[in-house]
Amino acid sequence: VRIADAPPEKVAKGARPLEGIRVLDLTRVLAGPTCARSLAEHGADVLKISASHLPDSGPMDVDTGIGKLSARLDLRSGDDRAKLERLVAKSDVFSQSYRPGSLAARGFSAEALAALRPGIVCISLSAWDTTGPWRARRGFDSIVQSVSGMAALSATDGRPQYLPVSAIDYVSGYLMAFGATVALERRAREGGSWLVRVALARVGQWIADRGILSQNTL
C-alpha cells in the first residue's frame, strides 16, 4: 500500500540485489526475524533492535540472526525513542511485529515513519490482520493453527496436533521479505513510501488453500 509521496530512489548495483539497503528489524521470535535474515542474505545491512527488558528467543535468535547487527533500545525512554528516530531517518526498511498499535503509541506508526523518512518501506506483521473483532489481539503460529482448524486436521488418535515445523511463521517471513523487495522496486520506479502488511491467519489460510494430503499419502 502506498502511504505517502516521495521521489524515486534507485537501488545501488552490487554483487547482491539489496546491497546498500538499510533495514531496521523490530521483530521477535521467528516470522519477522526470518524476513530480516532473508533481506540480509540478499545484501541488505540489517540492524536488529531489541531491549534489555525483553526476553531473548534462545536458539531461534542464533538461527535468524545470521547476517545482522544488533542493538538494544528501550522505547519507554524519550532518549532511546530519539535514537530510533535518527536511525529511521537513515534507513530504507522498517520491519515490526509487535502487537497492533503498540509502536504507533510510541510515535512509530507507518505514517509517522514516512514523515521521518520519506521513501521508507514499512513492513507490519500481525496475527489477525487489520479488520475484524480480533484485529488488536496478540497471536503466533501455534495459536493460529489451533483456532483455524489446522491442528484439528492434523489430529492423530483424535488429538489435535501442530505441524512438524512452524510453517506459518516461515512462509510469513518469506512473504514479508518478498513484499519488501517488491515495494523497493516500486519506490525505485515510481517513488513513494510503502506499507507491506502480512497476517499469520491469512498466510495459514493460503497454506491450507494449496491442498491437503491424507496421512496415508505421506
ZAMARGU-4260 file (C-alpha; in steps of 0.2 Angstrom, whole numbers, plus 5000, padded with zeros to 4 digits):
<rodrens>
0) 5000/5000/5000 | 5007/5017/4995 | 5006/5028/5011 | 5015/5044/5006 | 5023/5053/4992
5) 5042/5053/4989 | 5054/5054/4975 | 5060/5038/4966 | 5076/5031/4974 | 5087/5018/4963
10) 5095/5004/4972 | 5114/5004/4970 | 5120/4990/4959 | 5131/4977/4968 | 5135/4959/4969
15) 5119/4956/4978 | 5102/4964/4974 | 5099/4973/4990 | 5117/4980/4994 | 5116/4997/5001
20) 5098/4995/5008 | 5097/4998/5027 | 5084/4988/5037 | 5078/4991/5055 | 5072/4974/5062
25) 5060/4977/5076 | 5053/4959/5076 | 5054/4944/5088 | 5054/4925/5088 | 5053/4918/5071
30) 5042/4926/5056 | 5048/4944/5057 | 5067/4939/5061 | 5066/4926/5046 | 5061/4941/5035
35) 5076/4952/5040 | 5088/4937/5039 | 5081/4934/5021 | 5084/4953/5017 | 5102/4951/5024
40) 5105/4936/5013 | 5101/4947/4998 | 5114/4960/5003 | 5104/4972/5015 | 5113/4980/5030
45) 5101/4974/5044 | 5101/4981/5062 | 5090/4971/5074 | 5083/4982/5088 | 5078/4974/5105
50) 5078/4979/5123 | 5086/4973/5139 | 5069/4970/5147 | 5063/4959/5134 | 5067/4940/5134
55) 5078/4933/5120 | 5072/4919/5109 | 5086/4907/5113 | 5092/4896/5098 | 5080/4905/5086
60) 5090/4921/5089 | 5105/4912/5083 | 5096/4904/5068 | 5088/4921/5062 | 5102/4932/5067
65) 5114/4927/5053 | 5120/4942/5044 | 5113/4955/5056 | 5120/4968/5068 | 5110/4971/5085
70) 5107/4984/5097 | 5095/4987/5112 | 5084/5002/5114 | 5070/5005/5127 | 5056/5014/5118
75) 5049/5019/5135 | 5063/5031/5136 | 5062/5048/5127 | 5081/5047/5123 | 5080/5030/5116
80) 5065/5035/5105 | 5075/5049/5099 | 5089/5037/5094 | 5077/5026/5085 | 5071/5042/5075
85) 5088/5046/5070 | 5091/5028/5064 | 5074/5028/5054 | 5080/5044/5045 | 5095/5034/5038
90) 5085/5018/5034 | 5076/5011/5019 | 5065/4997/5028 | 5057/4997/5045 | 5050/4979/5049
95) 5040/4977/5065 | 5029/4963/5073 | 5023/4970/5089 | 5005/4970/5095 | 4995/4981/5083
100) 4996/4999/5089 | 5010/4997/5102 | 5023/5005/5091 | 5011/5018/5085 | 5008/5023/5103
105) 5027/5027/5104 | 5027/5038/5089 | 5032/5025/5076 | 5016/5022/5066 | 5019/5019/5047
110) 5013/5037/5043 | 5025/5044/5056 | 5039/5034/5049 | 5035/5040/5032 | 5036/5058/5038
115) 5053/5055/5047 | 5060/5046/5031 | 5051/5049/5015 | 5053/5034/5004 | 5053/5021/5018
120) 5046/5004/5016 | 5037/4998/5032 | 5033/4980/5035 | 5020/4976/5048 | 5016/4958/5054
125) 5001/4954/5064 | 4991/4938/5069 | 4974/4943/5063 | 4976/4957/5050 | 4968/4974/5052
130) 4950/4971/5052 | 4938/4960/5062 | 4935/4958/5081 | 4952/4950/5084 | 4962/4963/5075
135) 4971/4970/5091 | 4974/4953/5098 | 4991/4945/5100 | 4995/4929/5092 | 5008/4917/5085
140) 5010/4902/5074 | 5003/4888/5085 | 4988/4899/5091 | 4983/4902/5073 | 4985/4883/5069
145) 4973/4880/5084 | 4959/4892/5080 | 4959/4890/5061 | 4957/4871/5062 | 4974/4866/5055
150) 4979/4857/5071 | 4962/4848/5071 | 4965/4842/5053 | 4982/4836/5058 | 4975/4826/5073
155) 4981/4808/5077 | 4970/4797/5088 | 4958/4811/5090 | 4970/4823/5097 | 4974/4840/5088
160) 4992/4841/5083 | 5003/4855/5077 | 5013/4854/5060 | 5030/4847/5062 | 5038/4864/5058
165) 5032/4882/5060 | 5026/4883/5043 | 5015/4899/5045 | 5030/4908/5053 | 5042/4904/5040
170) 5031/4907/5025 | 5025/4923/5033 | 5043/4929/5035 | 5047/4925/5017 | 5032/4934/5011
175) 5037/4949/5021 | 5054/4949/5013 | 5046/4947/4996 | 5034/4961/4999 | 5048/4972/5005
180) 5058/4969/4989 | 5043/4972/4978 | 5040/4989/4987 | 5058/4994/4985 | 5056/4991/4966
185) 5041/5001/4966 | 5050/5015/4975 | 5064/5014/4963 | 5052/5015/4948 | 5038/5027/4954
190) 5044/5034/4971 | 5033/5034/4987 | 5033/5027/5004 | 5025/5010/5006 | 5017/4998/5019
195) 5018/4979/5017 | 5005/4970/5028 | 5006/4951/5032 | 4994/4942/5044 | 4998/4925/5051
200) 4980/4920/5049 | 4979/4924/5031 | 4995/4915/5027 | 4989/4900/5036 | 4973/4900/5025
205) 4984/4902/5010 | 4994/4887/5015 | 4978/4877/5018 | 4972/4883/5001 | 4987/4874/4992
210) 4978/4857/4997 | 4978/4844/5010 | 4986/4827/5009 | 4979/4812/5019 | 4991/4804/5031
215) 4990/4788/5021 | 4998/4798/5006 | 5014/4804/5016
</rodrens>
